[in-house]
């Protein structure tokens, strides 16, 4: 076997066991996550539904976001959400607030939301606004201050994102900097690809299915970092995609290897189970990390197989142009 690949797999196996033990204490806990915000979160053309698709069966998502909403206009709707006793409430506003009041008023209203969520027994998570997809001549995202007959922005979205971060810091709350993450994402993929995220042609705010999926994955990636107790409740892959979670192993030298990790859903704390490595064939090489080309992975992670033979399943992915072994396949035994 390729020595470099083998070493990565040894390290990967050790890492997976550690991660699996962490997951063991998190499985089976039912929680409710409330979402409240504007149209970029709402069910019409926001990232909320794509987020819900990526949550597991132990997680209920209540989407109370509404098109055209501000912190001021959705105050009563927050009260309605809190009657359902969500464990967490993700708050994302800014797109419409910037048209009506400055960041000082915005911060005050945001603090009011947090206080009411805490009083109801929930945990607030502040989310900065996802960026609009406006680019400068150099192909980079620019945060504009629009002025027209209908309204004038009080400040750009970057300023409201900074205000949201300041409130989170002051109140010691988890902060998902979706503004920063989405700006970096669009700067990386560029204007042409970013336009495929538009709900309709010329709509640089709302999302197509592709756009909603991409932004939901950014939210989940950040959520797993800043709210680690929710890590086991959502993955970057929707529930009807490959089982398990897509992860990246990185060794001390900076070499990386994508892999999928499946943790048995009924795993008990300190329970010891086999760890099975699934190697794909030539068709499975790449970086998309969806366990393609590995029929054994889909079989071993199936509900029927896990009920009979529960186990941790790991499916690493070999890069294009590489092999699991040093020898050419036509050389005979290897």
Residue pairs with C-beta under 8 A, 6 or more apart in sequence:
1 324
1 325
1 326
2 322
2 323
2 324
2 325
2 326
3 326
4 255
5 257
5 318
5 322
5 324
7 251
8 249
8 251
8 255
8 257
8 316
9 257
9 277
9 316
11 249
11 251
12 249
12 257
12 259
12 314
12 316
13 275
13 277
13 314
15 249
16 259
16 261
16 275
16 312
16 314
17 275
17 312
19 247
19 261
20 261
20 263
20 267
20 275
20 312
21 270
23 232
23 263
23 267
24 263
24 267
24 268
24 269
24 270
24 271
25 269
26 229
26 231
26 232
26 233
27 58
27 232
27 263
27 265
27 266
27 267
28 58
28 265
28 266
29 58
30 58
30 59
30 60
31 58
31 59
31 60
31 87
31 88
31 230
31 233
32 59
32 60
32 61
32 62
32 84
32 85
32 86
32 87
32 88
33 55
33 59
33 60
33 61
33 62
33 86
33 87
33 88
33 89
33 90
33 230
33 233
34 61
34 62
34 64
34 81
34 82
34 84
34 86
34 88
34 89
34 90
34 122
35 41
35 48
35 51
35 61
35 62
35 63
35 64
35 65
35 89
35 90
35 92
36 64
36 65
36 74
36 77
36 78
36 81
36 89
36 90
36 91
36 92
36 113
37 46
37 48
37 65
37 69
37 74
37 90
37 91
37 92
37 93
37 127
38 46
38 65
38 66
38 67
38 68
38 69
38 70
38 92
38 93
38 94
38 95
38 96
38 129
39 45
39 46
39 65
39 66
39 67
39 68
39 69
39 95
39 205
39 206
40 46
40 47
40 92
40 95
40 129
40 130
40 205
40 206
40 207
40 215
41 47
41 48
41 63
41 65
41 90
41 92
42 48
42 63
42 65
42 66
42 67
42 69
43 49
43 63
43 65
44 67
44 206
45 199
45 206
45 207
45 208
45 212
46 65
46 206
46 207
46 212
47 130
47 207
47 212
47 215
47 216
47 219
48 61
48 63
48 65
48 216
49 63
49 212
50 209
50 212
50 213
50 215
50 216
50 217
50 238
51 61
51 216
51 219
51 220
51 234
52 61
52 63
53 216
53 238
53 239
53 240
54 216
54 217
54 220
54 234
54 235
54 236
54 237
54 238
54 239
55 61
55 233
55 234
55 239
56 232
56 233
56 234
56 235
56 239
57 239
58 233
59 233
59 234
62 81
62 84
62 86
64 74
64 77
64 78
64 80
64 81
65 92
66 73
66 74
66 77
68 96
69 77
69 93
69 96
70 93
70 96
70 97
70 100
71 93
71 97
71 106
71 109
71 110
71 112
71 113
72 97
72 100
72 101
72 109
73 96
74 93
75 109
75 112
75 113
78 89
78 113
78 116
78 117
79 116
81 89
82 89
82 116
82 117
82 120
82 122
85 120
85 121
85 122
86 122
87 122
87 123
88 122
88 123
88 124
88 125
88 227
88 230
89 113
89 117
89 122
89 123
89 124
89 125
90 125
90 127
90 176
90 219
91 110
91 113
91 114
91 117
91 124
91 125
91 126
91 127
92 127
92 128
92 129
92 130
92 178
93 106
93 110
93 129
94 106
94 128
94 129
94 157
94 160
94 161
94 164
94 179
95 129
95 132
95 157
95 205
97 106
97 109
97 160
98 106
98 153
98 154
98 155
98 156
98 157
98 159
98 160
99 151
99 152
99 153
99 154
100 151
100 154
101 154
102 154
102 155
103 154
103 155
103 159
103 160
103 162
103 163
104 163
106 160
106 163
107 163
107 164
107 166
107 167
110 126
110 163
110 164
110 167
111 167
111 171
113 124
114 124
114 126
114 167
114 171
114 173
117 123
117 124
118 124
123 174
124 171
124 173
125 173
125 174
125 175
125 176
125 223
125 226
125 227
126 164
126 165
126 167
126 168
126 173
126 174
126 175
126 176
127 164
127 175
127 176
127 178
127 219
128 160
128 161
128 164
128 165
128 175
128 176
128 177
128 178
128 179
128 180
129 157
129 160
129 161
129 164
129 178
129 179
130 178
130 179
130 182
130 215
131 141
131 143
131 157
131 179
131 182
131 183
131 186
132 143
132 144
132 157
132 204
132 205
133 141
133 186
133 191
133 194
133 195
133 197
133 198
133 204
133 205
134 141
134 142
134 143
134 144
134 204
135 141
135 142
135 186
135 191
135 194
136 142
139 187
139 190
139 191
140 187
141 183
141 186
141 187
143 156
143 157
143 158
144 153
144 156
145 152
145 153
145 155
145 156
146 152
146 153
147 153
157 179
158 179
161 177
161 179
161 180
164 175
165 175
165 177
167 173
168 174
168 175
169 175
174 226
174 227
175 226
176 219
176 222
176 223
176 226
177 222
178 215
178 218
178 219
178 222
181 218
181 221
181 222
182 215
182 218
185 214
185 218
186 194
195 204
196 208
196 210
196 211
197 207
197 208
197 210
197 211
197 214
197 215
198 204
198 206
198 207
198 208
198 211
199 206
199 207
199 208
199 211
200 206
207 215
213 238
217 236
220 234
220 235
220 236
221 236
223 230
223 231
223 234
224 230
224 231
224 234
232 263
235 244
235 245
235 246
236 245
236 246
237 245
237 246
237 290
241 290
242 260
242 290
242 291
242 297
242 298
243 260
243 262
243 297
243 298
243 301
243 302
243 313
244 260
244 261
244 262
244 263
244 291
244 301
244 313
244 315
245 260
245 261
245 262
245 263
246 258
246 260
246 289
246 290
247 258
247 259
247 260
247 261
247 289
248 256
248 257
248 258
248 259
248 289
249 256
249 257
249 258
249 259
249 316
250 256
257 316
257 317
258 287
258 288
258 289
258 316
258 317
259 289
259 314
259 315
259 316
259 317
260 289
260 290
260 291
260 297
260 313
260 314
260 315
260 317
261 312
261 313
261 314
262 297
262 300
262 301
262 312
262 313
262 314
263 312
264 273
264 306
264 310
264 311
264 312
265 306
266 310
267 273
267 310
273 310
273 311
273 312
274 309
274 311
274 312
275 311
275 312
275 314
276 300
276 311
276 312
276 313
276 314
277 314
277 315
277 316
278 291
278 294
278 296
278 297
278 300
278 313
278 314
278 315
279 294
279 316
279 324
280 291
280 292
280 293
280 294
280 297
280 315
280 317
280 318
281 293
281 294
282 293
283 292
283 293
284 291
284 292
284 293
284 294
284 317
284 318
285 293
285 317
285 318
285 319
285 320
285 321
285 322
286 292
286 317
286 319
286 320
287 317
287 319
287 320
288 317
289 317
291 297
291 298
291 315
291 317
294 315
297 313
297 315
299 305
300 306
300 309
300 311
300 313
301 313
318 324
323 329
325 334
327 334
